[in-house]
Amino acid sequence: EYDGLMFGQFQYHAIPFYKNRYVKHVCQVVQTIMLGLRCHRRRKLDYIHSYDPLMLGFAAVILKILTGAKLIVEVNGHLKKDGFLDRKGLAASVKRTAFSFLASLSLKRAAVIKFLNDEQKVEWQEFLKDQKIVLYHDFVPTHVFKSGQTAEEPYIFFIGYPFYRKAVDILIAAFLEMAEEFPAVKLKIVGHCPGGDAERQKYIDMAKGHPRVEILKPVYFDEAIRLFEQCRFFVLPSRSEAMGRVLIEAMACSKAVIGSRVGGIPGLVRDGENGFLVESENVQQLAEKMKVLLSEENLCAKMGQSGKAFVEENFSSQKYVEFFLDMLRDADHG
């Protein structure tokens, strides 16, 4: 129903979604290639921009060969650090082989590779040669986020998934450590659980029935904006995080933030200025920083204002457009 929608000069195309895990990736690659060729027949493609270096990257390489367009490949996570490459067994071995083949195929044929942080460049070094490398944030529509008044019932906010990678278990444990000192404050956790109700129940059980811990299912974007605008502050205690766009969204609402010292988070959180950095999986340290922001409202507000200015200067919607156009120019000269 959304195929062909126009947004200004941008046209949106959709491909069918396949639930069967054995054929869905192959079908999506074929559909993507066919869609790209149809677009190319209507109007010559100048650039092909792949959101990841794996299955989409494979489709993008085929389209590059067939159309002659310049290829741009994004790497949007710490895929090599997420654990599946270290697993044992035949299935894991097949995945490792496929991973190396697909990543090498797409990245080595790209005119430009976009990373989110410097750690990714080191992580993917084996696939890099003379490609142009650019580093900048994912698009966040900062212009739709406004500075909001904290709700009458104050709450600490988290939104994201998967819960384990985002260290929701650490966040719950840290909140339980300090909850008695702040009897009016809630913890609101929002996100999708790929494991369904059983996985969500596991995190509910971690909260030990605490009445001020809310673990909510995903919400629409407008509701997510409201939750950002009305929270006291935002926490992202991830075990792995290439960027953390939710931190930008929170700061766009003039909210102080707490993030773990991993991946791209230190590039967003200026420790002591717009929020705090904590060591990953350190429950006590996270609890202490949350207590500081709850105890010192003026500091929390000042950090929120600093974060707002930081986002407007470095991560605004317009700034993304500037980075993106620079990337296209790099591809032209690649």
N, C-alpha and C positions, 0 to 999 in steps of 0.2 A: 504493500500500500504506500510505502515511502519512496519507491523507486521513481526517479525522475524529478523529485522535488527541487525547486530552485531557491537558493538563498543569495540574493544579489546576482553576481555573475558565477556563483558556484552551484554546480548541479550535483545532487546526491544520487548515487546508484546503490542498489541493494542486490545481494545475491542470496539464494535460498540457504536456509540453515538446516543442516542434517544432524539428527540426533544419534544415529548409529556411529559409535566410536571407531568402527573398523573402516568405514568408508568416508567419514565426514571430511577429513583433511584432504584426501585426494579429490573429492567432489568440489570442495571449496577452491582448491588450486585451479582445477579445470574451469570452474565458473568464473574465477577472477581473470584468467587468461582470455576467455571468450569475451568477457565484458570489456577488457582493455582493448582487444582487437576491434570490437564494435565502435568504441569511442575513437580509436585511431582512424577508422574508415571515415567517420564523420568529420573529424578534425585532427590533423597530425599531432601526435603526442610529442611534446618537447622534453618532459621530465616524467619519470616514474618514481614515486616516493613510497618506499616500503616501510611499514610501521615496525617490522621486526626482521631479523636476518634468517629466519628459519623457513616455515612453509610459505609465508607471504613473500619472503625473500626469493624463494625458488620461483614462484609465479612471476615476480618482478624481473628476474634474470631472463626468463623465457620471453617476456614482453620486450625487454631491452633488445634481445637478439632479433626479434621479429619486426620491431618498429624503428630501431636505431635511436631511441630516446636515451637521454642521460639518466643514470640510475643513482638514486639517493637512498641509503639504508639507515634506519634508526635502530639503536640498541637502547631499549627502555627499561632494562632491569639488570640485576646481577645474576644472569641466567646460569653462569658457570659456578656460582657460589651457593646456589639454592639447594644443593644436596643430591639431586638425582644422578649426577655424573659419578658419584661415589658409591652408588648402590650395587649390590651383587646380583647375579643371576643373568639368564639369557635375555630377558626383556630389557634389563638395564644396559646390557652390552649392545643390543640393537639400537637403543636410544642414543647411546654415546656415539656409535658409528654414524647414525643419521644426523646427529647434532653437528659433528665435525664436518661432515660432507656438505650439509646445507649452509652452515656458517661460512665455510671456506668459499663455497660457490658464489654466494651473494656478496660478501664483504670484499673479496678480492676483485670483483667486477664493478664495484661502486665507484663513481666519480667522487662522491662525498659520503662520509660516514658521520652520523650525528650521535654523539654521546651526551649523557647528562652530567657526568662528573669524571674527574681525572682517574679515579680507581678503575673505571671501566676500560680506559685506554690500556692500562697495565694488564687487566684481566684478559683482554682480547688481543694482546700483542701478537700472538702467533698467526693471526689472520690478517695482519696489517702489513702493507708494503709502502707504496708511494701515494696512497689515497689521501685526499684532503680530509682533515679531521676538524669538525666543529663541535663546540660544547655550548649548549644553551638549554633552557628549561622547556618542558612540555607546555603546550598552550593552556592557560588558565584564564577564563573570562573575568578578570578582576573587576571590570567595570560594572558587573551586576551585583557585586558584594558591597554592602554598606556597613558603616560603623553602627553597631546596635547596642541597645541598653540591655544589661544583664537581667535575666529573668528574676522575678521575685523570689523564686526558689532556686538558688544558685546551683549550677552544675558544672562539673568537669566534663569535657566532651572528647570523644574519639569516634572517627568514622573511617572505615576501610576494610579490606580483606586481602588475603586469607588471614584469619585470626592468629594462627601460630606464627607466621612470618612477621606479622605486625606486633607480636608479643603482647597480645591482649591478656594472656595469663599473668604476665609481669605487672601489667597495669592494674588488674583486679587485686593482686596480692599487695601492691603498694597502697592502693586505696584502703584496703582493709587494715593496713598498718596505722593509718592516720585518721580513719573515719570517726572514731570516738571524740577526737579533739574538735571536730567540725560537724556537729550534729545536724546542721541545716543543709549541708552540701550533698548533692547526689553525683553519681558517676553514670553518664549516659554513653553507652557503647552501641554503635549502629554499623551494620554490615552484613554482607552475604556470607553464608556458610556453605561451601561446596558439598560438605557432608550432610547437609540437610538438618532436620530437627535433632538428630542424634548428636551431631557435632555441636550444635547450639546448646543442647542440654549439658554437654560436658563443661562449657564455660559458665552456664548458670549454676552448676554444682560447685564450681570453683569459688563462686561468690558466697557459698555457704548460707544461702537464704537471706542474705543481707537486704533489708527493705529499700536501701538507697542505691542499689546497683541495678540499673536497667540495661538489659541486653536486647536490643530491638532489631527487627528485620530491616532490610533496605528501605529507603524512602525515596520519593521523587526529588528532583533537583531543587525545586522551590522550597520544599520542607528542609532539605539539607542546608540551604542558605539560612533559613530561619534559625536552625539549631546552631550554626556557626555564630550568627549575629547575637544570640542571646546567652551564649555560654560565658562562664567566668574566664576560662582559658582552655587551650587545646593541647592534647598530649599525643605524641606519636613515638612510642618506645620500641620501634622496629628492631628485629634481628638483622634484617637486610632491607635496604631501601636505596634505589638508584637516585631518587630525587625527593619525593614527598610533596606532591602538589597540594595535598590537604593543608600543609603548613602555609603555603602561599594563600590559600583560600581563607584560612583563619586570620592571617596577618592583614589581609585585605579588609577584614571586618574589625580591625584595630584590637585584635586579641593577642595577648602574650602566648607564647608557645613553649613547650618542652619537647625535646627530641633526643633520640639516642645518637651517640657519636659513631655513626656508621654511614657508609656510602656517601650520598649527596646531601645528607641532612646538615652537616657542618657548614655547607655552602649557603644554607638558608638561615640557620639559627646562629646569631652572633651572641655567644655566651655572655650573659650579664647585660645585654643591650636590648634585644627584642625577645629574650626568653632565656632558657637554660638548656645546656647540653648535659646529658648523663651517660654513663657507661651502659652499654647494652646488657640487659638481663640483671641489672643491679637494682633490686627491689628497694633496698633501704635508701639509696641515693635518690631514686625517683620519688619516693614518699617524702623525703626531706624537701626537695624542690617544690613539690606540690604544696607542702605546708607553708613554704615561704610565700608563694603567690596568693594563698588563701589568707594568710596573716597580714600581708602588706598590700592593701588594696591600691594605694597610691603607686607603689612600685609596679604592680600588675598593670595598672592603667598606663603608666609611663612606657613600659615595655610594649604595650599594644600600640601606642602612638608611634613609637620608633619602628615597629614592624610595618605599620601602614606606610610610613614614609619610605622605608627600605623597599617594599614591594612596588610602590609607585615609580621609584627610580630605576629599579632593575628587572622587574618581572611583570610589568603591566601588559595588558592586551596589545597595546601599540608597540611595546618593546619586542614582543614576540614577532610581530609582523616585520619589524626591522631586521631581526635576526634571520627570519625565514627568507626574506628577499636577498640578504647577504649570502645565504647558503646557495640560493639559485645562481647567483653570480659566480660563486666558487665552482659550481658544477659546470658552468659555461667555460671556465678557464681550466677545468681539470683534465 
